[in-house]
Amino acid sequence: GLVGSEMVIRDRAMAAASTGLRPIAELMFNDFIGTCFDQVINQGAKFRYMFGGKAQVPITVRTTYGAGFRAAAQHSQALYGLFTSIPGLKTVVPSNPY
């Protein structure tokens, strides 16, 4: 199912990043990142700190957020605010299409 797909994307990105690659994981909607919280917040964001700066997992997670494209309530959340308070994560949000 869809939840499994998001978990596979997350796990493969973490594995690739731990070998020195710089993967870009794309999640269809921001709302689906909830299935990835543990890996992204408790592992990926803290990896560098857990190993004294000697290891890191550079992952880019690209996703859509917010309303405006009529995707209903379960696909319209803007969760980027949650990520701005997590040490080790960099949150980038475009302000316009240009």
PyMOL commands that place a pseudoatom at each C-alpha (Angstrom):
pseudoatom trace, name=CA, resn=GLY, resi=1, chain=A, elem=C, hetatm=0, pos=[0.000, 0.000, 0.000]
pseudoatom trace, name=CA, resn=LEU, resi=2, chain=A, elem=C, hetatm=0, pos=[0.878, 3.662, -0.002]
pseudoatom trace, name=CA, resn=VAL, resi=3, chain=A, elem=C, hetatm=0, pos=[2.239, 3.725, 3.539]
pseudoatom trace, name=CA, resn=GLY, resi=4, chain=A, elem=C, hetatm=0, pos=[4.651, 0.939, 2.667]
pseudoatom trace, name=CA, resn=SER, resi=5, chain=A, elem=C, hetatm=0, pos=[5.808, 2.861, -0.382]
pseudoatom trace, name=CA, resn=GLU, resi=6, chain=A, elem=C, hetatm=0, pos=[6.724, 5.936, 1.658]
pseudoatom trace, name=CA, resn=MET, resi=7, chain=A, elem=C, hetatm=0, pos=[8.591, 3.785, 4.166]
pseudoatom trace, name=CA, resn=VAL, resi=8, chain=A, elem=C, hetatm=0, pos=[10.579, 2.107, 1.392]
pseudoatom trace, name=CA, resn=ILE, resi=9, chain=A, elem=C, hetatm=0, pos=[11.505, 5.492, -0.106]
pseudoatom trace, name=CA, resn=ARG, resi=10, chain=A, elem=C, hetatm=0, pos=[12.677, 6.701, 3.302]
pseudoatom trace, name=CA, resn=ASP, resi=11, chain=A, elem=C, hetatm=0, pos=[14.648, 3.546, 4.127]
pseudoatom trace, name=CA, resn=ARG, resi=12, chain=A, elem=C, hetatm=0, pos=[16.403, 3.442, 0.766]
pseudoatom trace, name=CA, resn=ALA, resi=13, chain=A, elem=C, hetatm=0, pos=[17.318, 7.115, 1.007]
pseudoatom trace, name=CA, resn=MET, resi=14, chain=A, elem=C, hetatm=0, pos=[18.808, 6.594, 4.483]
pseudoatom trace, name=CA, resn=ALA, resi=15, chain=A, elem=C, hetatm=0, pos=[20.780, 3.576, 3.295]
pseudoatom trace, name=CA, resn=ALA, resi=16, chain=A, elem=C, hetatm=0, pos=[22.090, 5.403, 0.218]
pseudoatom trace, name=CA, resn=ALA, resi=17, chain=A, elem=C, hetatm=0, pos=[23.082, 8.461, 2.263]
pseudoatom trace, name=CA, resn=SER, resi=18, chain=A, elem=C, hetatm=0, pos=[24.935, 6.336, 4.810]
pseudoatom trace, name=CA, resn=THR, resi=19, chain=A, elem=C, hetatm=0, pos=[27.183, 5.068, 1.984]
pseudoatom trace, name=CA, resn=GLY, resi=20, chain=A, elem=C, hetatm=0, pos=[28.123, 8.603, 0.914]
pseudoatom trace, name=CA, resn=LEU, resi=21, chain=A, elem=C, hetatm=0, pos=[25.489, 9.243, -1.748]
pseudoatom trace, name=CA, resn=ARG, resi=22, chain=A, elem=C, hetatm=0, pos=[23.189, 12.287, -1.680]
pseudoatom trace, name=CA, resn=PRO, resi=23, chain=A, elem=C, hetatm=0, pos=[19.726, 10.888, -2.431]
pseudoatom trace, name=CA, resn=ILE, resi=24, chain=A, elem=C, hetatm=0, pos=[16.618, 12.932, -3.123]
pseudoatom trace, name=CA, resn=ALA, resi=25, chain=A, elem=C, hetatm=0, pos=[13.525, 11.230, -1.713]
pseudoatom trace, name=CA, resn=GLU, resi=26, chain=A, elem=C, hetatm=0, pos=[10.271, 12.489, -3.179]
pseudoatom trace, name=CA, resn=LEU, resi=27, chain=A, elem=C, hetatm=0, pos=[7.046, 12.037, -1.257]
pseudoatom trace, name=CA, resn=MET, resi=28, chain=A, elem=C, hetatm=0, pos=[3.851, 12.781, -3.156]
pseudoatom trace, name=CA, resn=PHE, resi=29, chain=A, elem=C, hetatm=0, pos=[2.298, 14.842, -0.363]
pseudoatom trace, name=CA, resn=ASN, resi=30, chain=A, elem=C, hetatm=0, pos=[3.716, 16.447, 2.774]
pseudoatom trace, name=CA, resn=ASP, resi=31, chain=A, elem=C, hetatm=0, pos=[1.079, 14.569, 4.795]
pseudoatom trace, name=CA, resn=PHE, resi=32, chain=A, elem=C, hetatm=0, pos=[2.791, 11.245, 4.082]
pseudoatom trace, name=CA, resn=ILE, resi=33, chain=A, elem=C, hetatm=0, pos=[5.957, 12.252, 5.899]
pseudoatom trace, name=CA, resn=GLY, resi=34, chain=A, elem=C, hetatm=0, pos=[4.361, 11.120, 9.153]
pseudoatom trace, name=CA, resn=THR, resi=35, chain=A, elem=C, hetatm=0, pos=[5.319, 7.563, 8.238]
pseudoatom trace, name=CA, resn=CYS, resi=36, chain=A, elem=C, hetatm=0, pos=[8.921, 8.744, 7.964]
pseudoatom trace, name=CA, resn=PHE, resi=37, chain=A, elem=C, hetatm=0, pos=[9.198, 10.732, 11.214]
pseudoatom trace, name=CA, resn=ASP, resi=38, chain=A, elem=C, hetatm=0, pos=[11.300, 8.192, 13.090]
pseudoatom trace, name=CA, resn=GLN, resi=39, chain=A, elem=C, hetatm=0, pos=[13.932, 7.801, 10.378]
pseudoatom trace, name=CA, resn=VAL, resi=40, chain=A, elem=C, hetatm=0, pos=[14.053, 11.487, 9.475]
pseudoatom trace, name=CA, resn=ILE, resi=41, chain=A, elem=C, hetatm=0, pos=[13.874, 13.051, 12.949]
pseudoatom trace, name=CA, resn=ASN, resi=42, chain=A, elem=C, hetatm=0, pos=[15.357, 10.444, 15.300]
pseudoatom trace, name=CA, resn=GLN, resi=43, chain=A, elem=C, hetatm=0, pos=[17.977, 9.001, 12.972]
pseudoatom trace, name=CA, resn=GLY, resi=44, chain=A, elem=C, hetatm=0, pos=[18.839, 11.178, 9.979]
pseudoatom trace, name=CA, resn=ALA, resi=45, chain=A, elem=C, hetatm=0, pos=[18.791, 14.539, 11.745]
pseudoatom trace, name=CA, resn=LYS, resi=46, chain=A, elem=C, hetatm=0, pos=[20.856, 13.273, 14.694]
pseudoatom trace, name=CA, resn=PHE, resi=47, chain=A, elem=C, hetatm=0, pos=[23.304, 11.014, 12.857]
pseudoatom trace, name=CA, resn=ARG, resi=48, chain=A, elem=C, hetatm=0, pos=[26.065, 13.625, 12.670]
pseudoatom trace, name=CA, resn=TYR, resi=49, chain=A, elem=C, hetatm=0, pos=[25.698, 14.439, 16.377]
pseudoatom trace, name=CA, resn=MET, resi=50, chain=A, elem=C, hetatm=0, pos=[25.636, 10.771, 17.419]
pseudoatom trace, name=CA, resn=PHE, resi=51, chain=A, elem=C, hetatm=0, pos=[28.971, 10.156, 15.694]
pseudoatom trace, name=CA, resn=GLY, resi=52, chain=A, elem=C, hetatm=0, pos=[30.759, 13.332, 16.770]
pseudoatom trace, name=CA, resn=GLY, resi=53, chain=A, elem=C, hetatm=0, pos=[30.546, 14.957, 13.350]
pseudoatom trace, name=CA, resn=LYS, resi=54, chain=A, elem=C, hetatm=0, pos=[32.418, 12.092, 11.659]
pseudoatom trace, name=CA, resn=ALA, resi=55, chain=A, elem=C, hetatm=0, pos=[29.396, 10.675, 9.842]
pseudoatom trace, name=CA, resn=GLN, resi=56, chain=A, elem=C, hetatm=0, pos=[26.336, 12.172, 8.216]
pseudoatom trace, name=CA, resn=VAL, resi=57, chain=A, elem=C, hetatm=0, pos=[23.404, 11.198, 6.051]
pseudoatom trace, name=CA, resn=PRO, resi=58, chain=A, elem=C, hetatm=0, pos=[22.773, 14.033, 3.567]
pseudoatom trace, name=CA, resn=ILE, resi=59, chain=A, elem=C, hetatm=0, pos=[19.225, 13.453, 2.334]
pseudoatom trace, name=CA, resn=THR, resi=60, chain=A, elem=C, hetatm=0, pos=[16.923, 15.834, 0.511]
pseudoatom trace, name=CA, resn=VAL, resi=61, chain=A, elem=C, hetatm=0, pos=[13.220, 15.139, 1.007]
pseudoatom trace, name=CA, resn=ARG, resi=62, chain=A, elem=C, hetatm=0, pos=[11.095, 16.881, -1.601]
pseudoatom trace, name=CA, resn=THR, resi=63, chain=A, elem=C, hetatm=0, pos=[7.346, 17.095, -1.163]
pseudoatom trace, name=CA, resn=THR, resi=64, chain=A, elem=C, hetatm=0, pos=[4.336, 19.313, -1.811]
pseudoatom trace, name=CA, resn=TYR, resi=65, chain=A, elem=C, hetatm=0, pos=[2.407, 21.076, 0.922]
pseudoatom trace, name=CA, resn=GLY, resi=66, chain=A, elem=C, hetatm=0, pos=[-0.640, 23.208, 1.583]
pseudoatom trace, name=CA, resn=ALA, resi=67, chain=A, elem=C, hetatm=0, pos=[-3.874, 23.801, -0.201]
pseudoatom trace, name=CA, resn=GLY, resi=68, chain=A, elem=C, hetatm=0, pos=[-4.369, 25.270, -3.620]
pseudoatom trace, name=CA, resn=PHE, resi=69, chain=A, elem=C, hetatm=0, pos=[-4.550, 22.224, -5.830]
pseudoatom trace, name=CA, resn=ARG, resi=70, chain=A, elem=C, hetatm=0, pos=[-7.803, 20.737, -4.501]
pseudoatom trace, name=CA, resn=ALA, resi=71, chain=A, elem=C, hetatm=0, pos=[-6.307, 17.642, -2.921]
pseudoatom trace, name=CA, resn=ALA, resi=72, chain=A, elem=C, hetatm=0, pos=[-8.755, 17.489, 0.022]
pseudoatom trace, name=CA, resn=ALA, resi=73, chain=A, elem=C, hetatm=0, pos=[-7.999, 17.846, 3.717]
pseudoatom trace, name=CA, resn=GLN, resi=74, chain=A, elem=C, hetatm=0, pos=[-5.791, 14.780, 4.054]
pseudoatom trace, name=CA, resn=HIS, resi=75, chain=A, elem=C, hetatm=0, pos=[-3.392, 16.067, 1.378]
pseudoatom trace, name=CA, resn=SER, resi=76, chain=A, elem=C, hetatm=0, pos=[-3.338, 19.769, 2.212]
pseudoatom trace, name=CA, resn=GLN, resi=77, chain=A, elem=C, hetatm=0, pos=[-1.376, 20.140, 5.446]
pseudoatom trace, name=CA, resn=ALA, resi=78, chain=A, elem=C, hetatm=0, pos=[1.592, 22.468, 5.685]
pseudoatom trace, name=CA, resn=LEU, resi=79, chain=A, elem=C, hetatm=0, pos=[3.846, 20.636, 8.148]
pseudoatom trace, name=CA, resn=TYR, resi=80, chain=A, elem=C, hetatm=0, pos=[7.089, 22.458, 7.388]
pseudoatom trace, name=CA, resn=GLY, resi=81, chain=A, elem=C, hetatm=0, pos=[6.802, 24.372, 10.679]
pseudoatom trace, name=CA, resn=LEU, resi=82, chain=A, elem=C, hetatm=0, pos=[7.353, 21.118, 12.572]
pseudoatom trace, name=CA, resn=PHE, resi=83, chain=A, elem=C, hetatm=0, pos=[10.684, 20.567, 10.855]
pseudoatom trace, name=CA, resn=THR, resi=84, chain=A, elem=C, hetatm=0, pos=[12.096, 24.029, 11.519]
pseudoatom trace, name=CA, resn=SER, resi=85, chain=A, elem=C, hetatm=0, pos=[12.485, 23.169, 15.213]
pseudoatom trace, name=CA, resn=ILE, resi=86, chain=A, elem=C, hetatm=0, pos=[14.383, 19.882, 14.725]
pseudoatom trace, name=CA, resn=PRO, resi=87, chain=A, elem=C, hetatm=0, pos=[18.172, 20.170, 15.288]
pseudoatom trace, name=CA, resn=GLY, resi=88, chain=A, elem=C, hetatm=0, pos=[20.093, 18.789, 12.329]
pseudoatom trace, name=CA, resn=LEU, resi=89, chain=A, elem=C, hetatm=0, pos=[17.389, 19.463, 9.734]
pseudoatom trace, name=CA, resn=LYS, resi=90, chain=A, elem=C, hetatm=0, pos=[17.430, 22.296, 7.219]
pseudoatom trace, name=CA, resn=THR, resi=91, chain=A, elem=C, hetatm=0, pos=[13.977, 23.323, 6.069]
pseudoatom trace, name=CA, resn=VAL, resi=92, chain=A, elem=C, hetatm=0, pos=[13.597, 25.173, 2.775]
pseudoatom trace, name=CA, resn=VAL, resi=93, chain=A, elem=C, hetatm=0, pos=[10.215, 26.438, 1.585]
pseudoatom trace, name=CA, resn=PRO, resi=94, chain=A, elem=C, hetatm=0, pos=[9.803, 28.398, -1.672]
pseudoatom trace, name=CA, resn=SER, resi=95, chain=A, elem=C, hetatm=0, pos=[7.853, 31.636, -1.377]
pseudoatom trace, name=CA, resn=ASN, resi=96, chain=A, elem=C, hetatm=0, pos=[6.773, 31.764, -5.014]
pseudoatom trace, name=CA, resn=PRO, resi=97, chain=A, elem=C, hetatm=0, pos=[7.197, 29.774, -8.248]
pseudoatom trace, name=CA, resn=TYR, resi=98, chain=A, elem=C, hetatm=0, pos=[10.050, 31.989, -9.449]
for i in range(1, 98): cmd.bond("trace and resi %d" % i, "trace and resi %d" % (i + 1))
show_as sticks, trace
zoom trace
